Amino acid sequence: KAELNHHLLSGIWFLLAREIKQGKAYLPRHPLHESIHDTPAAKPNDYIEDACLYIDEHLDQQLTSAYMARHVCISQTLFHLKFRRSKQQSFHQYLTGKRLAKASALLMDSDVPVDEVARMVGLQYSQLRRLFQERHGCSPGVFRKRHLHKISLP
């Protein structure tokens, strides 16, 4: 019986380790695993602030709400609720806004080709072009030219 229990626990441990390695495991945060320096008042938004810091540092990657929920160790449903409550917008709206802001800054402050700018903010060129058309009424290239023209005027 002890050998059977050992094999069962070993199998469960192996499966859990594989799920964790693949980023598929849901690992709830536990008070014993929290840092002693964490303040209780900051806890409700820590998940979202952690997610936002990660977003800022990884805009060039494919980021999904499912991935971000796993990253901060909460369910996807809870992540959506906490994100909207904290940022007053959806995760997708926030992510798109961050990507457009970084793309705009890169277009204004560098001569990096537009397709490379798109890659640097985690978008395909066609996506960046569509978003710029919606937000600014022009293509990224025209946006850059308009900004350069404004800078060169006395």
Summary of the structure (lengths in Angstrom):
residues: 154
radius of gyration: 21.5
end to end distance: 85.8
largest distance: 85.8
contacts: 372
relative contact order: 0.08
helix: 72%
strand: 0%
